[in-house]
C-alpha cells in the first residue's frame, strides 16, 4: 500500500452574498483557510447584479495559487 500526497497548485472558489460586507467576510475567511494550504490570492473577479426586487446581489470568484 502506498500513500501519496499531492500539493494543490491552483484553486478557484466562488462566493455570493446579499451585501458587500458579507461577501468580503466570506472571502477573508477562505483566504485564511487557504493560507494554511500555502495558497495565495492570484486574482479576484467580482460582479454586482440586481434581483427582480431591485436589491443588489454580489458574486466573486477568487483564484488561489501556490
N, CA, C, O and CB atoms as a CASP TS submission, in Angstrom:
PFRMAT TS
TARGET T0000
AUTHOR 0000-0000-0000
METHOD Language model
MODEL 1
PARENT N/A
ATOM      1  N   UNK     1       0.842  -1.174   0.000  1.00  0.00           N
ATOM      2  CA  UNK     1       0.000   0.000   0.000  1.00  0.00           C
ATOM      3  C   UNK     1       0.888   1.238   0.000  1.00  0.00           C
ATOM      4  O   UNK     1       1.795   1.360   0.823  1.00  0.00           O
ATOM      5  CB  UNK     1      -0.958  -0.003   1.215  1.00  0.00           C
ATOM      6  N   UNK     2       0.625   2.143  -0.914  1.00  0.00           N
ATOM      7  CA  UNK     2       1.416   3.371  -0.963  1.00  0.00           C
ATOM      8  C   UNK     2       0.538   4.556  -0.597  1.00  0.00           C
ATOM      9  O   UNK     2      -0.668   4.568  -0.840  1.00  0.00           O
ATOM     10  CB  UNK     2       2.045   3.572  -2.363  1.00  0.00           C
ATOM     11  N   UNK     3       1.174   5.531  -0.014  1.00  0.00           N
ATOM     12  CA  UNK     3       0.499   6.746   0.425  1.00  0.00           C
ATOM     13  C   UNK     3       1.167   7.908  -0.277  1.00  0.00           C
ATOM     14  O   UNK     3       2.375   8.104  -0.137  1.00  0.00           O
ATOM     15  CB  UNK     3       0.549   6.912   1.983  1.00  0.00           C
ATOM     16  N   UNK     4       0.402   8.682  -1.030  1.00  0.00           N
ATOM     17  CA  UNK     4       0.982   9.770  -1.809  1.00  0.00           C
ATOM     18  C   UNK     4       0.234  11.069  -1.537  1.00  0.00           C
ATOM     19  O   UNK     4      -0.997  11.100  -1.548  1.00  0.00           O
ATOM     20  CB  UNK     4       0.953   9.438  -3.312  1.00  0.00           C
ATOM     21  N   UNK     5       0.971  12.122  -1.296  1.00  0.00           N
ATOM     22  CA  UNK     5       0.384  13.445  -1.097  1.00  0.00           C
ATOM     23  C   UNK     5       0.681  14.317  -2.306  1.00  0.00           C
ATOM     24  O   UNK     5       1.815  14.360  -2.782  1.00  0.00           O
ATOM     25  CB  UNK     5       0.924  14.105   0.197  1.00  0.00           C
ATOM     26  N   UNK     6      -0.316  14.997  -2.793  1.00  0.00           N
ATOM     27  CA  UNK     6      -0.138  15.945  -3.882  1.00  0.00           C
ATOM     28  C   UNK     6      -0.472  17.334  -3.369  1.00  0.00           C
ATOM     29  O   UNK     6      -1.423  17.523  -2.611  1.00  0.00           O
ATOM     30  CB  UNK     6      -1.020  15.574  -5.107  1.00  0.00           C
ATOM     31  N   UNK     7       0.316  18.287  -3.791  1.00  0.00           N
ATOM     32  CA  UNK     7       0.059  19.669  -3.412  1.00  0.00           C
ATOM     33  C   UNK     7      -1.003  20.274  -4.322  1.00  0.00           C
ATOM     34  O   UNK     7      -1.052  19.987  -5.518  1.00  0.00           O
ATOM     35  CB  UNK     7       1.354  20.498  -3.469  1.00  0.00           C
ATOM     36  N   UNK     8      -1.836  21.099  -3.748  1.00  0.00           N
ATOM     37  CA  UNK     8      -2.804  21.846  -4.544  1.00  0.00           C
ATOM     38  C   UNK     8      -2.069  23.066  -5.084  1.00  0.00           C
ATOM     39  O   UNK     8      -1.526  23.864  -4.320  1.00  0.00           O
ATOM     40  CB  UNK     8      -4.083  22.257  -3.695  1.00  0.00           C
ATOM     41  N   UNK     9      -2.056  23.203  -6.404  1.00  0.00           N
ATOM     42  CA  UNK     9      -1.331  24.319  -7.014  1.00  0.00           C
ATOM     43  C   UNK     9      -2.260  25.449  -7.432  1.00  0.00           C
ATOM     44  O   UNK     9      -1.878  26.618  -7.379  1.00  0.00           O
ATOM     45  CB  UNK     9      -0.547  23.835  -8.216  1.00  0.00           C
ATOM     46  N   UNK    10      -3.466  25.112  -7.844  1.00  0.00           N
ATOM     47  CA  UNK    10      -4.469  26.086  -8.272  1.00  0.00           C
ATOM     48  C   UNK    10      -5.809  25.731  -7.656  1.00  0.00           C
ATOM     49  O   UNK    10      -6.153  24.558  -7.505  1.00  0.00           O
ATOM     50  CB  UNK    10      -4.575  26.137  -9.817  1.00  0.00           C
ATOM     51  N   UNK    11      -6.552  26.759  -7.306  1.00  0.00           N
ATOM     52  CA  UNK    11      -7.873  26.540  -6.737  1.00  0.00           C
ATOM     53  C   UNK    11      -8.714  27.782  -7.021  1.00  0.00           C
ATOM     54  O   UNK    11      -8.279  28.906  -6.773  1.00  0.00           O
ATOM     55  CB  UNK    11      -7.793  26.243  -5.196  1.00  0.00           C
ATOM     56  N   UNK    12      -9.913  27.570  -7.539  1.00  0.00           N
ATOM     57  CA  UNK    12     -10.832  28.679  -7.795  1.00  0.00           C
ATOM     58  C   UNK    12     -12.067  28.464  -6.935  1.00  0.00           C
ATOM     59  O   UNK    12     -12.673  27.393  -6.957  1.00  0.00           O
ATOM     60  CB  UNK    12     -11.210  28.781  -9.319  1.00  0.00           C
ATOM     61  N   UNK    13     -12.428  29.482  -6.187  1.00  0.00           N
ATOM     62  CA  UNK    13     -13.603  29.398  -5.321  1.00  0.00           C
ATOM     63  C   UNK    13     -14.576  30.510  -5.703  1.00  0.00           C
ATOM     64  O   UNK    13     -14.174  31.615  -6.065  1.00  0.00           O
ATOM     65  CB  UNK    13     -13.202  29.503  -3.814  1.00  0.00           C
ATOM     66  N   UNK    14     -15.864  30.189  -5.615  1.00  0.00           N
ATOM     67  CA  UNK    14     -16.916  31.137  -5.950  1.00  0.00           C
ATOM     68  C   UNK    14     -17.674  31.528  -4.693  1.00  0.00           C
ATOM     69  O   UNK    14     -17.938  30.694  -3.827  1.00  0.00           O
ATOM     70  CB  UNK    14     -17.875  30.545  -6.999  1.00  0.00           C
ATOM     71  N   UNK    15     -18.017  32.795  -4.605  1.00  0.00           N
ATOM     72  CA  UNK    15     -18.700  33.326  -3.428  1.00  0.00           C
ATOM     73  C   UNK    15     -19.894  34.152  -3.867  1.00  0.00           C
ATOM     74  O   UNK    15     -19.894  34.729  -4.954  1.00  0.00           O
ATOM     75  CB  UNK    15     -17.740  34.175  -2.562  1.00  0.00           C
ATOM     76  N   UNK    16     -20.918  34.207  -3.014  1.00  0.00           N
ATOM     77  CA  UNK    16     -22.076  35.045  -3.271  1.00  0.00           C
ATOM     78  C   UNK    16     -22.647  35.521  -1.947  1.00  0.00           C
ATOM     79  O   UNK    16     -22.573  34.828  -0.932  1.00  0.00           O
ATOM     80  CB  UNK    16     -23.142  34.284  -4.089  1.00  0.00           C
ATOM     81  N   UNK    17     -23.222  36.726  -1.978  1.00  0.00           N
ATOM     82  CA  UNK    17     -23.795  37.289  -0.752  1.00  0.00           C
ATOM     83  C   UNK    17     -24.752  38.415  -1.113  1.00  0.00           C
ATOM     84  O   UNK    17     -24.705  38.975  -2.208  1.00  0.00           O
ATOM     85  CB  UNK    17     -22.681  37.803   0.203  1.00  0.00           C
ATOM     86  N   UNK    18     -25.606  38.723  -0.173  1.00  0.00           N
ATOM     87  CA  UNK    18     -26.570  39.790  -0.354  1.00  0.00           C
ATOM     88  C   UNK    18     -26.031  41.167  -0.028  1.00  0.00           C
ATOM     89  O   UNK    18     -26.648  42.177  -0.369  1.00  0.00           O
ATOM     90  CB  UNK    18     -27.758  39.525   0.476  1.00  0.00           C
ATOM     91  N   UNK    19     -24.871  41.216   0.636  1.00  0.00           N
ATOM     92  CA  UNK    19     -24.246  42.513   0.925  1.00  0.00           C
ATOM     93  C   UNK    19     -22.750  42.413   0.678  1.00  0.00           C
ATOM     94  O   UNK    19     -22.154  41.340   0.772  1.00  0.00           O
ATOM     95  CB  UNK    19     -24.531  42.962   2.390  1.00  0.00           C
ATOM     96  N   UNK    20     -22.166  43.545   0.364  1.00  0.00           N
ATOM     97  CA  UNK    20     -20.731  43.575   0.081  1.00  0.00           C
ATOM     98  C   UNK    20     -19.920  43.201   1.322  1.00  0.00           C
ATOM     99  O   UNK    20     -18.884  42.544   1.216  1.00  0.00           O
ATOM    100  CB  UNK    20     -20.316  44.966  -0.423  1.00  0.00           C
ATOM    101  N   UNK    21     -20.390  43.618   2.493  1.00  0.00           N
ATOM    102  CA  UNK    21     -19.699  43.306   3.742  1.00  0.00           C
ATOM    103  C   UNK    21     -19.670  41.796   3.992  1.00  0.00           C
ATOM    104  O   UNK    21     -18.640  41.258   4.397  1.00  0.00           O
ATOM    105  CB  UNK    21     -20.375  44.024   4.919  1.00  0.00           C
ATOM    106  N   UNK    22     -20.792  41.109   3.753  1.00  0.00           N
ATOM    107  CA  UNK    22     -20.845  39.662   3.926  1.00  0.00           C
ATOM    108  C   UNK    22     -19.942  38.946   2.919  1.00  0.00           C
ATOM    109  O   UNK    22     -19.284  37.962   3.258  1.00  0.00           O
ATOM    110  CB  UNK    22     -22.285  39.169   3.783  1.00  0.00           C
ATOM    111  N   UNK    23     -19.914  39.443   1.690  1.00  0.00           N
ATOM    112  CA  UNK    23     -19.055  38.852   0.665  1.00  0.00           C
ATOM    113  C   UNK    23     -17.587  38.979   1.060  1.00  0.00           C
ATOM    114  O   UNK    23     -16.827  38.018   0.940  1.00  0.00           O
ATOM    115  CB  UNK    23     -19.301  39.523  -0.700  1.00  0.00           C
ATOM    116  N   UNK    24     -17.187  40.148   1.526  1.00  0.00           N
ATOM    117  CA  UNK    24     -15.803  40.359   1.957  1.00  0.00           C
ATOM    118  C   UNK    24     -15.443  39.447   3.124  1.00  0.00           C
ATOM    119  O   UNK    24     -14.333  38.916   3.186  1.00  0.00           O
ATOM    120  CB  UNK    24     -15.584  41.824   2.350  1.00  0.00           C
ATOM    121  N   UNK    25     -16.381  39.266   4.047  1.00  0.00           N
ATOM    122  CA  UNK    25     -16.144  38.405   5.202  1.00  0.00           C
ATOM    123  C   UNK    25     -15.927  36.954   4.766  1.00  0.00           C
ATOM    124  O   UNK    25     -15.014  36.288   5.255  1.00  0.00           O
ATOM    125  CB  UNK    25     -17.322  38.493   6.184  1.00  0.00           C
ATOM    126  N   UNK    26     -16.772  36.465   3.840  1.00  0.00           N
ATOM    127  CA  UNK    26     -16.639  35.095   3.344  1.00  0.00           C
ATOM    128  C   UNK    26     -15.299  34.882   2.639  1.00  0.00           C
ATOM    129  O   UNK    26     -14.640  33.858   2.826  1.00  0.00           O
ATOM    130  CB  UNK    26     -17.790  34.766   2.389  1.00  0.00           C
ATOM    131  N   UNK    27     -14.911  35.860   1.832  1.00  0.00           N
ATOM    132  CA  UNK    27     -13.636  35.750   1.115  1.00  0.00           C
ATOM    133  C   UNK    27     -12.471  35.765   2.099  1.00  0.00           C
ATOM    134  O   UNK    27     -11.530  34.984   1.953  1.00  0.00           O
ATOM    135  CB  UNK    27     -13.484  36.897   0.089  1.00  0.00           C
ATOM    136  N   UNK    28     -12.522  36.637   3.089  1.00  0.00           N
ATOM    137  CA  UNK    28     -11.435  36.729   4.063  1.00  0.00           C
ATOM    138  C   UNK    28     -11.262  35.430   4.844  1.00  0.00           C
ATOM    139  O   UNK    28     -10.134  35.022   5.118  1.00  0.00           O
ATOM    140  CB  UNK    28     -11.692  37.880   5.027  1.00  0.00           C
ATOM    141  N   UNK    29     -12.357  34.783   5.201  1.00  0.00           N
ATOM    142  CA  UNK    29     -12.284  33.502   5.914  1.00  0.00           C
ATOM    143  C   UNK    29     -11.561  32.467   5.050  1.00  0.00           C
ATOM    144  O   UNK    29     -10.710  31.725   5.540  1.00  0.00           O
ATOM    145  CB  UNK    29     -13.710  32.998   6.291  1.00  0.00           C
ATOM    146  N   UNK    30     -11.908  32.423   3.757  1.00  0.00           N
ATOM    147  CA  UNK    30     -11.266  31.442   2.880  1.00  0.00           C
ATOM    148  C   UNK    30      -9.810  31.787   2.603  1.00  0.00           C
ATOM    149  O   UNK    30      -8.993  30.886   2.414  1.00  0.00           O
ATOM    150  CB  UNK    30     -12.023  31.338   1.571  1.00  0.00           C
ATOM    151  N   UNK    31      -9.473  33.055   2.574  1.00  0.00           N
ATOM    152  CA  UNK    31      -8.065  33.447   2.416  1.00  0.00           C
ATOM    153  C   UNK    31      -7.261  32.897   3.580  1.00  0.00           C
ATOM    154  O   UNK    31      -6.168  32.365   3.382  1.00  0.00           O
ATOM    155  CB  UNK    31      -7.915  34.994   2.332  1.00  0.00           C
ATOM    156  N   UNK    32      -7.788  33.019   4.787  1.00  0.00           N
ATOM    157  CA  UNK    32      -7.090  32.493   5.959  1.00  0.00           C
ATOM    158  C   UNK    32      -7.011  30.970   5.930  1.00  0.00           C
ATOM    159  O   UNK    32      -5.980  30.401   6.288  1.00  0.00           O
ATOM    160  CB  UNK    32      -7.785  32.952   7.236  1.00  0.00           C
ATOM    161  N   UNK    33      -8.093  30.296   5.507  1.00  0.00           N
ATOM    162  CA  UNK    33      -8.076  28.835   5.402  1.00  0.00           C
ATOM    163  C   UNK    33      -7.069  28.359   4.360  1.00  0.00           C
ATOM    164  O   UNK    33      -6.333  27.401   4.595  1.00  0.00           O
ATOM    165  CB  UNK    33      -9.470  28.314   5.053  1.00  0.00           C
ATOM    166  N   UNK    34      -7.038  29.025   3.216  1.00  0.00           N
ATOM    167  CA  UNK    34      -6.129  28.625   2.147  1.00  0.00           C
ATOM    168  C   UNK    34      -4.687  28.993   2.437  1.00  0.00           C
ATOM    169  O   UNK    34      -3.765  28.416   1.860  1.00  0.00           O
ATOM    170  CB  UNK    34      -6.554  29.251   0.851  1.00  0.00           C
ATOM    171  N   UNK    35      -4.491  29.938   3.317  1.00  0.00           N
ATOM    172  CA  UNK    35      -3.129  30.289   3.743  1.00  0.00           C
ATOM    173  C   UNK    35      -2.456  29.069   4.390  1.00  0.00           C
ATOM    174  O   UNK    35      -1.254  28.857   4.226  1.00  0.00           O
ATOM    175  CB  UNK    35      -3.153  31.493   4.739  1.00  0.00           C
ATOM    176  N   UNK    36      -3.236  28.278   5.120  1.00  0.00           N
ATOM    177  CA  UNK    36      -2.711  27.063   5.743  1.00  0.00           C
ATOM    178  C   UNK    36      -2.297  26.039   4.691  1.00  0.00           C
ATOM    179  O   UNK    36      -1.431  25.203   4.950  1.00  0.00           O
ATOM    180  CB  UNK    36      -3.755  26.453   6.685  1.00  0.00           C
ATOM    181  N   UNK    37      -2.906  26.097   3.509  1.00  0.00           N
ATOM    182  CA  UNK    37      -2.550  25.199   2.404  1.00  0.00           C
ATOM    183  C   UNK    37      -1.457  25.797   1.525  1.00  0.00           C
ATOM    184  O   UNK    37      -1.135  25.258   0.466  1.00  0.00           O
ATOM    185  CB  UNK    37      -3.784  24.887   1.555  1.00  0.00           C
ATOM    186  N   UNK    38      -0.894  26.910   1.972  1.00  0.00           N
ATOM    187  CA  UNK    38       0.153  27.636   1.255  1.00  0.00           C
ATOM    188  C   UNK    38      -0.343  28.150  -0.103  1.00  0.00           C
ATOM    189  O   UNK    38       0.393  28.139  -1.090  1.00  0.00           O
ATOM    190  CB  UNK    38       1.377  26.734   1.058  1.00  0.00           C
ATOM    191  N   UNK    39      -1.583  28.593  -0.132  1.00  0.00           N
ATOM    192  CA  UNK    39      -2.155  29.195  -1.331  1.00  0.00           C
ATOM    193  C   UNK    39      -2.357  30.683  -1.095  1.00  0.00           C
ATOM    194  O   UNK    39      -2.777  31.101  -0.016  1.00  0.00           O
ATOM    195  CB  UNK    39      -3.491  28.513  -1.714  1.00  0.00           C
ATOM    196  N   UNK    40      -2.061  31.461  -2.093  1.00  0.00           N
ATOM    197  CA  UNK    40      -2.218  32.911  -2.019  1.00  0.00           C
ATOM    198  C   UNK    40      -3.207  33.357  -3.083  1.00  0.00           C
ATOM    199  O   UNK    40      -3.430  32.646  -4.063  1.00  0.00           O
ATOM    200  CB  UNK    40      -0.854  33.634  -2.196  1.00  0.00           C
ATOM    201  N   UNK    41      -3.797  34.520  -2.899  1.00  0.00           N
ATOM    202  CA  UNK    41      -4.726  35.070  -3.879  1.00  0.00           C
ATOM    203  C   UNK    41      -3.939  35.496  -5.110  1.00  0.00           C
ATOM    204  O   UNK    41      -2.975  36.257  -5.026  1.00  0.00           O
ATOM    205  CB  UNK    41      -5.527  36.269  -3.287  1.00  0.00           C
ATOM    206  N   UNK    42      -4.375  34.986  -6.251  1.00  0.00           N
ATOM    207  CA  UNK    42      -3.741  35.348  -7.522  1.00  0.00           C
ATOM    208  C   UNK    42      -4.593  36.376  -8.276  1.00  0.00           C
ATOM    209  O   UNK    42      -4.072  37.324  -8.863  1.00  0.00           O
ATOM    210  CB  UNK    42      -3.521  34.089  -8.396  1.00  0.00           C
ATOM    211  N   UNK    43      -5.914  36.167  -8.246  1.00  0.00           N
ATOM    212  CA  UNK    43      -6.795  37.057  -8.997  1.00  0.00           C
ATOM    213  C   UNK    43      -8.197  37.034  -8.380  1.00  0.00           C
ATOM    214  O   UNK    43      -8.672  35.992  -7.928  1.00  0.00           O
ATOM    215  CB  UNK    43      -6.847  36.646 -10.497  1.00  0.00           C
ATOM    216  N   UNK    44      -8.839  38.182  -8.370  1.00  0.00           N
ATOM    217  CA  UNK    44     -10.220  38.287  -7.887  1.00  0.00           C
ATOM    218  C   UNK    44     -11.058  38.934  -8.979  1.00  0.00           C
ATOM    219  O   UNK    44     -10.677  39.955  -9.553  1.00  0.00           O
ATOM    220  CB  UNK    44     -10.301  39.111  -6.552  1.00  0.00           C
ATOM    221  N   UNK    45     -12.200  38.329  -9.257  1.00  0.00           N
ATOM    222  CA  UNK    45     -13.146  38.885 -10.221  1.00  0.00           C
ATOM    223  C   UNK    45     -14.486  39.006  -9.507  1.00  0.00           C
ATOM    224  O   UNK    45     -14.923  38.061  -8.850  1.00  0.00           O
ATOM    225  CB  UNK    45     -13.258  37.989 -11.524  1.00  0.00           C
ATOM    226  N   UNK    46     -15.139  40.150  -9.628  1.00  0.00           N
ATOM    227  CA  UNK    46     -16.404  40.339  -8.908  1.00  0.00           C
ATOM    228  C   UNK    46     -17.442  40.955  -9.826  1.00  0.00           C
ATOM    229  O   UNK    46     -17.124  41.569 -10.844  1.00  0.00           O
ATOM    230  CB  UNK    46     -16.202  41.224  -7.662  1.00  0.00           C
ATOM    231  N   UNK    47     -18.685  40.773  -9.432  1.00  0.00           N
ATOM    232  CA  UNK    47     -19.789  41.292 -10.226  1.00  0.00           C
ATOM    233  C   UNK    47     -20.961  41.617  -9.308  1.00  0.00           C
ATOM    234  O   UNK    47     -21.181  40.954  -8.294  1.00  0.00           O
ATOM    235  CB  UNK    47     -20.210  40.278 -11.319  1.00  0.00           C
ATOM    236  N   UNK    48     -21.692  42.631  -9.677  1.00  0.00           N
ATOM    237  CA  UNK    48     -22.906  43.003  -8.954  1.00  0.00           C
ATOM    238  C   UNK    48     -24.077  42.924  -9.925  1.00  0.00           C
ATOM    239  O   UNK    48     -24.029  43.469 -11.027  1.00  0.00           O
ATOM    240  CB  UNK    48     -22.785  44.437  -8.329  1.00  0.00           C
ATOM    241  N   UNK    49     -25.117  42.241  -9.496  1.00  0.00           N
ATOM    242  CA  UNK    49     -26.356  42.177 -10.281  1.00  0.00           C
ATOM    243  C   UNK    49     -27.498  42.614  -9.371  1.00  0.00           C
ATOM    244  O   UNK    49     -27.338  42.707  -8.154  1.00  0.00           O
ATOM    245  CB  UNK    49     -26.608  40.725 -10.860  1.00  0.00           C
ATOM    246  N   UNK    50     -28.627  42.874  -9.964  1.00  0.00           N
ATOM    247  CA  UNK    50     -29.787  43.285  -9.172  1.00  0.00           C
ATOM    248  C   UNK    50     -30.874  42.231  -9.282  1.00  0.00           C
ATOM    249  O   UNK    50     -31.163  41.723 -10.365  1.00  0.00           O
ATOM    250  CB  UNK    50     -30.319  44.665  -9.635  1.00  0.00           C
ATOM    251  N   UNK    51     -31.467  41.914  -8.147  1.00  0.00           N
ATOM    252  CA  UNK    51     -32.560  40.948  -8.106  1.00  0.00           C
ATOM    253  C   UNK    51     -33.802  41.586  -8.720  1.00  0.00           C
ATOM    254  O   UNK    51     -33.830  42.801  -8.917  1.00  0.00           O
ATOM    255  CB  UNK    51     -32.841  40.474  -6.645  1.00  0.00           C
ATOM    256  N   UNK    52     -34.821  40.800  -9.025  1.00  0.00           N
ATOM    257  CA  UNK    52     -36.063  41.390  -9.554  1.00  0.00           C
ATOM    258  C   UNK    52     -36.696  42.412  -8.604  1.00  0.00           C
ATOM    259  O   UNK    52     -37.455  43.281  -9.035  1.00  0.00           O
ATOM    260  CB  UNK    52     -37.068  40.290  -9.847  1.00  0.00           C
ATOM    261  N   UNK    53     -36.380  42.301  -7.313  1.00  0.00           N
ATOM    262  CA  UNK    53     -36.896  43.271  -6.339  1.00  0.00           C
ATOM    263  C   UNK    53     -36.071  44.559  -6.318  1.00  0.00           C
ATOM    264  O   UNK    53     -36.426  45.509  -5.620  1.00  0.00           O
ATOM    265  CB  UNK    53     -36.917  42.651  -4.944  1.00  0.00           C
ATOM    266  N   UNK    54     -34.973  44.597  -7.078  1.00  0.00           N
ATOM    267  CA  UNK    54     -34.136  45.788  -7.146  1.00  0.00           C
ATOM    268  C   UNK    54     -33.004  45.823  -6.143  1.00  0.00           C
ATOM    269  O   UNK    54     -32.305  46.831  -6.042  1.00  0.00           O
ATOM    270  CB  UNK    54     -34.971  46.981  -6.958  1.00  0.00           C
ATOM    271  N   UNK    55     -32.800  44.738  -5.389  1.00  0.00           N
ATOM    272  CA  UNK    55     -31.716  44.689  -4.405  1.00  0.00           C
ATOM    273  C   UNK    55     -30.426  44.198  -5.066  1.00  0.00           C
ATOM    274  O   UNK    55     -30.471  43.320  -5.928  1.00  0.00           O
ATOM    275  CB  UNK    55     -32.098  43.770  -3.216  1.00  0.00           C
ATOM    276  N   UNK    56     -29.287  44.752  -4.674  1.00  0.00           N
ATOM    277  CA  UNK    56     -28.026  44.278  -5.256  1.00  0.00           C
ATOM    278  C   UNK    56     -27.657  42.886  -4.725  1.00  0.00           C
ATOM    279  O   UNK    56     -27.944  42.552  -3.575  1.00  0.00           O
ATOM    280  CB  UNK    56     -26.889  45.277  -4.954  1.00  0.00           C
ATOM    281  N   UNK    57     -27.024  42.095  -5.573  1.00  0.00           N
ATOM    282  CA  UNK    57     -26.547  40.757  -5.207  1.00  0.00           C
ATOM    283  C   UNK    57     -25.115  40.655  -5.708  1.00  0.00           C
ATOM    284  O   UNK    57     -24.847  40.894  -6.885  1.00  0.00           O
ATOM    285  CB  UNK    57     -27.463  39.607  -5.816  1.00  0.00           C
ATOM    286  N   UNK    58     -24.205  40.305  -4.825  1.00  0.00           N
ATOM    287  CA  UNK    58     -22.780  40.343  -5.119  1.00  0.00           C
ATOM    288  C   UNK    58     -22.224  38.933  -5.294  1.00  0.00           C
ATOM    289  O   UNK    58     -22.535  38.031  -4.516  1.00  0.00           O
ATOM    290  CB  UNK    58     -22.025  41.077  -4.009  1.00  0.00           C
ATOM    291  N   UNK    59     -21.403  38.757  -6.317  1.00  0.00           N
ATOM    292  CA  UNK    59     -20.710  37.489  -6.537  1.00  0.00           C
ATOM    293  C   UNK    59     -19.236  37.771  -6.773  1.00  0.00           C
ATOM    294  O   UNK    59     -18.859  38.863  -7.200  1.00  0.00           O
ATOM    295  CB  UNK    59     -21.324  36.711  -7.739  1.00  0.00           C
ATOM    296  N   UNK    60     -18.402  36.769  -6.487  1.00  0.00           N
ATOM    297  CA  UNK    60     -16.963  36.901  -6.717  1.00  0.00           C
ATOM    298  C   UNK    60     -16.373  35.535  -6.974  1.00  0.00           C
ATOM    299  O   UNK    60     -16.834  34.528  -6.436  1.00  0.00           O
ATOM    300  CB  UNK    60     -16.261  37.580  -5.517  1.00  0.00           C
ATOM    301  N   UNK    61     -15.341  35.513  -7.809  1.00  0.00           N
ATOM    302  CA  UNK    61     -14.542  34.308  -7.970  1.00  0.00           C
ATOM    303  C   UNK    61     -13.117  34.688  -7.580  1.00  0.00           C
ATOM    304  O   UNK    61     -12.595  35.723  -7.994  1.00  0.00           O
ATOM    305  CB  UNK    61     -14.620  33.734  -9.449  1.00  0.00           C
ATOM    306  N   UNK    62     -12.515  33.842  -6.790  1.00  0.00           N
ATOM    307  CA  UNK    62     -11.163  34.104  -6.295  1.00  0.00           C
ATOM    308  C   UNK    62     -10.271  32.945  -6.745  1.00  0.00           C
ATOM    309  O   UNK    62     -10.560  31.780  -6.473  1.00  0.00           O
ATOM    310  CB  UNK    62     -11.142  34.267  -4.722  1.00  0.00           C
ATOM    311  N   UNK    63      -9.180  33.290  -7.439  1.00  0.00           N
ATOM    312  CA  UNK    63      -8.219  32.307  -7.922  1.00  0.00           C
ATOM    313  C   UNK    63      -7.045  32.288  -6.944  1.00  0.00           C
ATOM    314  O   UNK    63      -6.342  33.282  -6.764  1.00  0.00           O
ATOM    315  CB  UNK    63      -7.741  32.638  -9.387  1.00  0.00           C
ATOM    316  N   UNK    64      -6.857  31.135  -6.323  1.00  0.00           N
ATOM    317  CA  UNK    64      -5.737  30.935  -5.397  1.00  0.00           C
ATOM    318  C   UNK    64      -4.647  30.149  -6.102  1.00  0.00           C
ATOM    319  O   UNK    64      -4.942  29.219  -6.852  1.00  0.00           O
ATOM    320  CB  UNK    64      -6.196  30.199  -4.104  1.00  0.00           C
ATOM    321  N   UNK    65      -3.395  30.508  -5.872  1.00  0.00           N
ATOM    322  CA  UNK    65      -2.250  29.808  -6.452  1.00  0.00           C
ATOM    323  C   UNK    65      -1.176  29.611  -5.387  1.00  0.00           C
ATOM    324  O   UNK    65      -1.050  30.395  -4.447  1.00  0.00           O
ATOM    325  CB  UNK    65      -1.679  30.591  -7.663  1.00  0.00           C
ATOM    326  N   UNK    66      -0.416  28.552  -5.564  1.00  0.00           N
ATOM    327  CA  UNK    66       0.697  28.315  -4.634  1.00  0.00           C
ATOM    328  C   UNK    66       1.886  29.155  -5.018  1.00  0.00           C
ATOM    329  O   UNK    66       2.922  29.096  -4.357  1.00  0.00           O
ATOM    330  CB  UNK    66       1.088  26.833  -4.608  1.00  0.00           C
TER
END
